[in-house]
């Protein structure tokens, strides 16, 4: 199986990896633009749930969700958003 990896360009982005046995979701190049993001939910600073979201007009639509079964349920919650900026999004307008 061959893999092609595109590293994030800054701390706010995420790595994209394409495997020969897998098919890219319908998002295609969107994962390199501001039209897609990964929203990470944390408990006491440790990540436990992730959402892959794509822009649907002005709103964000969840395309996939995953998470840990065991995490600190009572811990203080926080959120971090990862978003690539290599390509302009469909909704991007110059100027």
PyMOL CGO cylinders between C-alpha atoms (Angstrom):
from pymol import cmd
from pymol.cgo import CYLINDER

trace = [
    CYLINDER, 0.00, 0.00, 0.00, 1.44, 3.38, -0.97, 0.3, 1, 1, 1, 1, 1, 1,
    CYLINDER, 1.44, 3.38, -0.97, 0.77, 6.58, 0.94, 0.3, 1, 1, 1, 1, 1, 1,
    CYLINDER, 0.77, 6.58, 0.94, 1.04, 10.22, 0.05, 0.3, 1, 1, 1, 1, 1, 1,
    CYLINDER, 1.04, 10.22, 0.05, 1.26, 12.60, 3.01, 0.3, 1, 1, 1, 1, 1, 1,
    CYLINDER, 1.26, 12.60, 3.01, 0.73, 16.35, 2.98, 0.3, 1, 1, 1, 1, 1, 1,
    CYLINDER, 0.73, 16.35, 2.98, 1.88, 17.93, 6.26, 0.3, 1, 1, 1, 1, 1, 1,
    CYLINDER, 1.88, 17.93, 6.26, 0.09, 20.86, 7.83, 0.3, 1, 1, 1, 1, 1, 1,
    CYLINDER, 0.09, 20.86, 7.83, 1.62, 24.26, 7.15, 0.3, 1, 1, 1, 1, 1, 1,
    CYLINDER, 1.62, 24.26, 7.15, 1.03, 25.67, 10.65, 0.3, 1, 1, 1, 1, 1, 1,
    CYLINDER, 1.03, 25.67, 10.65, -0.15, 24.70, 14.13, 0.3, 1, 1, 1, 1, 1, 1,
    CYLINDER, -0.15, 24.70, 14.13, -3.77, 25.48, 13.23, 0.3, 1, 1, 1, 1, 1, 1,
    CYLINDER, -3.77, 25.48, 13.23, -3.88, 22.99, 10.32, 0.3, 1, 1, 1, 1, 1, 1,
    CYLINDER, -3.88, 22.99, 10.32, -3.98, 19.20, 10.09, 0.3, 1, 1, 1, 1, 1, 1,
    CYLINDER, -3.98, 19.20, 10.09, -2.06, 16.58, 8.10, 0.3, 1, 1, 1, 1, 1, 1,
    CYLINDER, -2.06, 16.58, 8.10, -3.76, 14.98, 5.08, 0.3, 1, 1, 1, 1, 1, 1,
    CYLINDER, -3.76, 14.98, 5.08, -2.79, 11.45, 4.06, 0.3, 1, 1, 1, 1, 1, 1,
    CYLINDER, -2.79, 11.45, 4.06, -3.98, 9.59, 0.97, 0.3, 1, 1, 1, 1, 1, 1,
    CYLINDER, -3.98, 9.59, 0.97, -3.64, 5.79, 0.82, 0.3, 1, 1, 1, 1, 1, 1,
    CYLINDER, -3.64, 5.79, 0.82, -3.74, 3.72, -2.37, 0.3, 1, 1, 1, 1, 1, 1,
    CYLINDER, -3.74, 3.72, -2.37, -6.41, 1.39, -0.92, 0.3, 1, 1, 1, 1, 1, 1,
    CYLINDER, -6.41, 1.39, -0.92, -8.71, 4.18, 0.13, 0.3, 1, 1, 1, 1, 1, 1,
    CYLINDER, -8.71, 4.18, 0.13, -10.89, 6.57, -1.81, 0.3, 1, 1, 1, 1, 1, 1,
    CYLINDER, -10.89, 6.57, -1.81, -10.88, 10.25, -0.96, 0.3, 1, 1, 1, 1, 1, 1,
    CYLINDER, -10.88, 10.25, -0.96, -14.26, 11.34, 0.35, 0.3, 1, 1, 1, 1, 1, 1,
    CYLINDER, -14.26, 11.34, 0.35, -16.37, 13.65, -1.80, 0.3, 1, 1, 1, 1, 1, 1,
    CYLINDER, -16.37, 13.65, -1.80, -14.57, 16.55, -0.09, 0.3, 1, 1, 1, 1, 1, 1,
    CYLINDER, -14.57, 16.55, -0.09, -11.64, 16.12, -2.52, 0.3, 1, 1, 1, 1, 1, 1,
    CYLINDER, -11.64, 16.12, -2.52, -9.33, 19.14, -2.36, 0.3, 1, 1, 1, 1, 1, 1,
    CYLINDER, -9.33, 19.14, -2.36, -11.60, 20.76, 0.24, 0.3, 1, 1, 1, 1, 1, 1,
    CYLINDER, -11.60, 20.76, 0.24, -9.44, 19.27, 3.01, 0.3, 1, 1, 1, 1, 1, 1,
    CYLINDER, -9.44, 19.27, 3.01, -6.69, 21.71, 2.01, 0.3, 1, 1, 1, 1, 1, 1,
    CYLINDER, -6.69, 21.71, 2.01, -8.98, 24.75, 2.11, 0.3, 1, 1, 1, 1, 1, 1,
    CYLINDER, -8.98, 24.75, 2.11, -10.90, 26.76, 4.71, 0.3, 1, 1, 1, 1, 1, 1,
    CYLINDER, -10.90, 26.76, 4.71, -14.08, 24.92, 3.69, 0.3, 1, 1, 1, 1, 1, 1,
    CYLINDER, -14.08, 24.92, 3.69, -13.20, 21.95, 5.93, 0.3, 1, 1, 1, 1, 1, 1,
    CYLINDER, -13.20, 21.95, 5.93, -12.11, 21.74, 9.53, 0.3, 1, 1, 1, 1, 1, 1,
    CYLINDER, -12.11, 21.74, 9.53, -11.56, 19.30, 12.35, 0.3, 1, 1, 1, 1, 1, 1,
    CYLINDER, -11.56, 19.30, 12.35, -13.18, 20.32, 15.62, 0.3, 1, 1, 1, 1, 1, 1,
    CYLINDER, -13.18, 20.32, 15.62, -11.60, 18.64, 18.65, 0.3, 1, 1, 1, 1, 1, 1,
    CYLINDER, -11.60, 18.64, 18.65, -13.33, 18.50, 22.05, 0.3, 1, 1, 1, 1, 1, 1,
    CYLINDER, -13.33, 18.50, 22.05, -11.11, 18.19, 25.12, 0.3, 1, 1, 1, 1, 1, 1,
    CYLINDER, -11.11, 18.19, 25.12, -11.58, 17.32, 28.77, 0.3, 1, 1, 1, 1, 1, 1,
    CYLINDER, -11.58, 17.32, 28.77, -8.95, 18.80, 31.11, 0.3, 1, 1, 1, 1, 1, 1,
    CYLINDER, -8.95, 18.80, 31.11, -6.81, 19.58, 28.07, 0.3, 1, 1, 1, 1, 1, 1,
    CYLINDER, -6.81, 19.58, 28.07, -6.88, 16.02, 26.67, 0.3, 1, 1, 1, 1, 1, 1,
    CYLINDER, -6.88, 16.02, 26.67, -8.71, 15.36, 23.37, 0.3, 1, 1, 1, 1, 1, 1,
    CYLINDER, -8.71, 15.36, 23.37, -11.53, 12.81, 23.43, 0.3, 1, 1, 1, 1, 1, 1,
    CYLINDER, -11.53, 12.81, 23.43, -13.91, 13.60, 20.53, 0.3, 1, 1, 1, 1, 1, 1,
    CYLINDER, -13.91, 13.60, 20.53, -13.39, 14.81, 16.94, 0.3, 1, 1, 1, 1, 1, 1,
    CYLINDER, -13.39, 14.81, 16.94, -15.74, 16.12, 14.27, 0.3, 1, 1, 1, 1, 1, 1,
    CYLINDER, -15.74, 16.12, 14.27, -14.88, 16.51, 10.57, 0.3, 1, 1, 1, 1, 1, 1,
    CYLINDER, -14.88, 16.51, 10.57, -16.96, 19.45, 9.36, 0.3, 1, 1, 1, 1, 1, 1,
    CYLINDER, -16.96, 19.45, 9.36, -17.46, 21.07, 5.96, 0.3, 1, 1, 1, 1, 1, 1,
    CYLINDER, -17.46, 21.07, 5.96, -18.84, 24.49, 5.18, 0.3, 1, 1, 1, 1, 1, 1,
    CYLINDER, -18.84, 24.49, 5.18, -22.43, 24.56, 4.00, 0.3, 1, 1, 1, 1, 1, 1,
    CYLINDER, -22.43, 24.56, 4.00, -23.00, 28.24, 3.20, 0.3, 1, 1, 1, 1, 1, 1,
    CYLINDER, -23.00, 28.24, 3.20, -22.42, 30.20, 6.41, 0.3, 1, 1, 1, 1, 1, 1,
    CYLINDER, -22.42, 30.20, 6.41, -22.94, 27.10, 8.61, 0.3, 1, 1, 1, 1, 1, 1,
    CYLINDER, -22.94, 27.10, 8.61, -20.75, 24.06, 9.37, 0.3, 1, 1, 1, 1, 1, 1,
    CYLINDER, -20.75, 24.06, 9.37, -22.07, 20.55, 8.66, 0.3, 1, 1, 1, 1, 1, 1,
    CYLINDER, -22.07, 20.55, 8.66, -20.71, 17.46, 10.46, 0.3, 1, 1, 1, 1, 1, 1,
    CYLINDER, -20.71, 17.46, 10.46, -19.53, 14.81, 7.99, 0.3, 1, 1, 1, 1, 1, 1,
    CYLINDER, -19.53, 14.81, 7.99, -17.93, 12.40, 10.44, 0.3, 1, 1, 1, 1, 1, 1,
    CYLINDER, -17.93, 12.40, 10.44, -17.52, 11.99, 14.19, 0.3, 1, 1, 1, 1, 1, 1,
    CYLINDER, -17.52, 11.99, 14.19, -15.30, 9.78, 16.31, 0.3, 1, 1, 1, 1, 1, 1,
    CYLINDER, -15.30, 9.78, 16.31, -14.23, 9.68, 19.92, 0.3, 1, 1, 1, 1, 1, 1,
    CYLINDER, -14.23, 9.68, 19.92, -12.84, 7.77, 22.85, 0.3, 1, 1, 1, 1, 1, 1,
    CYLINDER, -12.84, 7.77, 22.85, -15.05, 5.49, 24.94, 0.3, 1, 1, 1, 1, 1, 1,
    CYLINDER, -15.05, 5.49, 24.94, -13.19, 6.28, 28.15, 0.3, 1, 1, 1, 1, 1, 1,
    CYLINDER, -13.19, 6.28, 28.15, -12.36, 9.88, 29.08, 0.3, 1, 1, 1, 1, 1, 1,
    CYLINDER, -12.36, 9.88, 29.08, -12.62, 12.25, 32.03, 0.3, 1, 1, 1, 1, 1, 1,
    CYLINDER, -12.62, 12.25, 32.03, -16.36, 12.93, 31.92, 0.3, 1, 1, 1, 1, 1, 1,
    CYLINDER, -16.36, 12.93, 31.92, -16.28, 15.47, 34.76, 0.3, 1, 1, 1, 1, 1, 1,
    CYLINDER, -16.28, 15.47, 34.76, -13.29, 17.46, 33.48, 0.3, 1, 1, 1, 1, 1, 1,
    CYLINDER, -13.29, 17.46, 33.48, -13.51, 21.04, 32.26, 0.3, 1, 1, 1, 1, 1, 1,
    CYLINDER, -13.51, 21.04, 32.26, -14.34, 21.07, 28.53, 0.3, 1, 1, 1, 1, 1, 1,
    CYLINDER, -14.34, 21.07, 28.53, -12.55, 23.05, 25.86, 0.3, 1, 1, 1, 1, 1, 1,
    CYLINDER, -12.55, 23.05, 25.86, -12.49, 23.03, 22.08, 0.3, 1, 1, 1, 1, 1, 1,
    CYLINDER, -12.49, 23.03, 22.08, -9.80, 23.40, 19.42, 0.3, 1, 1, 1, 1, 1, 1,
    CYLINDER, -9.80, 23.40, 19.42, -10.37, 23.86, 15.70, 0.3, 1, 1, 1, 1, 1, 1,
    CYLINDER, -10.37, 23.86, 15.70, -7.86, 22.76, 13.04, 0.3, 1, 1, 1, 1, 1, 1,
    CYLINDER, -7.86, 22.76, 13.04, -8.22, 24.21, 9.55, 0.3, 1, 1, 1, 1, 1, 1,
    CYLINDER, -8.22, 24.21, 9.55, -5.89, 24.18, 6.54, 0.3, 1, 1, 1, 1, 1, 1,
    CYLINDER, -5.89, 24.18, 6.54, -5.24, 27.23, 4.39, 0.3, 1, 1, 1, 1, 1, 1,
    CYLINDER, -5.24, 27.23, 4.39, -3.26, 25.87, 1.42, 0.3, 1, 1, 1, 1, 1, 1,
    CYLINDER, -3.26, 25.87, 1.42, -6.12, 26.44, -1.07, 0.3, 1, 1, 1, 1, 1, 1,
    CYLINDER, -6.12, 26.44, -1.07, -8.89, 29.04, -1.18, 0.3, 1, 1, 1, 1, 1, 1,
    CYLINDER, -8.89, 29.04, -1.18, -12.30, 27.62, -0.39, 0.3, 1, 1, 1, 1, 1, 1,
    CYLINDER, -12.30, 27.62, -0.39, -15.35, 27.58, -2.64, 0.3, 1, 1, 1, 1, 1, 1,
    CYLINDER, -15.35, 27.58, -2.64, -16.79, 30.43, -0.61, 0.3, 1, 1, 1, 1, 1, 1,
    CYLINDER, -16.79, 30.43, -0.61, -13.57, 32.46, -0.65, 0.3, 1, 1, 1, 1, 1, 1,
    CYLINDER, -13.57, 32.46, -0.65, -13.78, 35.86, -2.30, 0.3, 1, 1, 1, 1, 1, 1,
    CYLINDER, -13.78, 35.86, -2.30, -10.77, 37.99, -3.11, 0.3, 1, 1, 1, 1, 1, 1,
    CYLINDER, -10.77, 37.99, -3.11, -10.48, 41.46, -1.60, 0.3, 1, 1, 1, 1, 1, 1,
]
cmd.load_cgo(trace, "trace")
